[in-house]
Each structure stands twice: as structure tokens, then as C-alpha cells.
Amino acid sequence: MQAMDMGASSVALAFGTKGELLVRVAQRYRAAVSDAVLAALEAADGRAALERFVRAHAEWLSAGQGGCLLLSLAQEHELDARVRRVAQQHVDALRGGLMRALERAYGTTRHEIMHERMSLTLLMVFGLAAASRGGATQKSMEAMAEAVIGQIRHWR
């Protein structure tokens, strides 16, 4: 607020409460990450979609994001219900996009296998976000993404 030369009363007038401000920030962040990352999962070729997603996610995080705000918020226990809802919508969209891409890539193999692959890919998403929060370099983020892609390419 100091950098923008705004006082707390100006923020309160614009957003109402700190909770409303956080809701708006989370919604804006969700729209940006959806455009930059989740859209990659919609490619017609499921395997290409997964690879694009992994690279886009690593690139998004390497661009100074310092982790994923929504994945961090999704793990918070004492959040405003509206903020939790935005974070959960992101996680649900991520799971749904991953499952659709996996189905396009590998057909409708046994449900347990698809769930395991989605869980492994989600684990990668959380891992990259944690590495980014920990200060991983762009080069190391790219290397981690390529390692994940290498594993995905071995799936049958």
C-alpha cells in the first residue's frame, strides 16, 4: 500500500474488507494461471497436452511467481470460505484437466491406473511449486519439468 501511496481507508473503500481483497486477488490469480497453464491441458493430443502443461507450469513458476498462490491457499485451514472456494475451484479444474488429458493420452484404462497417474502429476505440480517457493532457479525448474516429462513418456 505504501508503494501505491494508498492508506488502509482507501483499500477498505475499494474492496470492503481484507477478506474481500484476498478473494479478488485469488480470482485474478486464478484467471491468469488458467490462461497461462491450465489451457495447455486442452490440446487435442493428450500426451502433448501433459507435456505442454508440465513445461507451462514450470515456466509460470520460474517467472518470479514464488510458488502457486492457489495451491498454497488450498492448504490453508483458517481461510475465509470464499477464498477457500476459489482455491478449491482451481484444484478441481486442475484435476479435471489432468484427467481429461490422461484419458485422451491413454484411453480409458483401469480407473486405478488413471487415478494413480493423475495423483503423480499433481504431486509434480505441488513439488514444482514448493521448489519455486524454495528459490529454485529457472534452469533447475526446467530440469525438473523435463524429468517429469521423461517419466510421463514411459507410461503406457
HELIX and SHEET records of a PDB file:
HELIX    1   1 ALA A    8  PHE A   15  1                                   8    
HELIX    2   2 LYS A   18  ALA A   36  1                                  19    
HELIX    3   3 LEU A   38  GLU A   42  5                                   5    
HELIX    4   4 GLY A   46  TRP A   60  1                                  15    
HELIX    5   5 LEU A   61  GLN A   65  3                                   5    
HELIX    6   6 LEU A   69  ALA A   74  1                                   6    
HELIX    7   7 ALA A   81  TYR A  106  1                                  26    
HELIX    8   8 HIS A  111  ARG A  133  1                                  23    
HELIX    9   9 GLN A  138  HIS A  154  1                                  17    
END                                                                             
